[in-house]
């Protein structure tokens, strides 16, 4: 099997079998293209089915020495493993040369989150005289109240707002759908926006079901939401480096701090693995430790 056929099959495998998003599929194929270039530079040139573990280890070592981030190396190895799994499923290979490839250790970085007071400061910084202020307020309340990714917020549909049941239907990574509870304040602000602001916008035909729109009646972009959060953070005097995803971290952190079941938080966030959600238990412990170090008399007293 040549590289063109193998990569075409891998693309279909990622989309149909793994149900990955287009962006993730493209990232995996970019990573795999590096392996292809490496293989074609060898003498003699290697097809995918000619590669063995030793050759893959040489390639991975070469990539690591190029200075790319550890997380990028890990994704590259994940792409290679998936690629050879696909080749085995296609009966192009009997052995898997990537089976023993080792991933680099990735240190867990605790995400930035906002306190409840800082969330209130951001919301208070909205200029309510602005024509789209109710939309902006609704966006912040939904991001924080539901823990959505910014892409999920931008893709939210009116037909998926089930306020009478207290839920919204969200399409997440890999086009996976989940039900997320929505609180009274987020519902209230969204209803105000839908009735007072959205009805005044020149809604385009293909965007009639989109919940959050820009001033031209098209779907609001991720960049617009990012810029909104940055502007409000500056106005509120918050010096942390934040973006829309910070509200998702804050949502999860505050739930864990309040004693929420980790499995329930995992479901609401749409995490495929509980290990991804467990970072918020570490965050919670770090938060407690920082408070103790700041306020406990034995921690602050000088010897």
Number of C-alpha atoms within 10 A of each C-alpha: 13 10 17 11 10 19 20 11 15 25 21 14 21 23 15 10 11 13 16 18 16 15 11 15 21 14 15 22 21 14 19 21 14 14 19 18 12 17 21 15 11 10 7 8 13 18 14 22 19 12 15 13 14 12 16 19 16 12 15 21 12 12 17 15 8 9 9 10 12 15 13 14 21 17 16 23 21 18 21 23 18 19 25 24 21 23 23 15 12 14 10 14 17 13 14 18 21 21 13 10 16 12 15 15 10 11 8 8 8 12 14 16 23 20 12 11 9 15 19 12 17 22 19 14 16 20 15 12 8 10 13 19 15 22 24 23 22 24 24 21 24 22 22 22 23 24 27 26 22 21 16 17 25 20 20 21 19 15 11 16 18 15 15 7 9 14 18 21 18 24 20 19 19 16 12 12 12 15 17 19 16 21 15 13 13 20 22 14 19 23 17 16 22 18 10 15 17 21 11 12 15 14 19 14 9 9 14 15 16 21 22 25 22 16 15 11 19 18 21 18 16 17 11 12 20 15 13 17 23 18 14 18 23 13 15 18 12 16 8 12 10 17 18 25 21 21 27 22 24 23 23 29 27 17 17 19 15 10 9 13 10 17 14 12 21 18 16 18 23 23 15 11 11 14 10 11 22 15 17 23 15 14 21 18 12 13 13 13 11 12 11 14 12 12 11 11 10 11 10 11 8 6 4
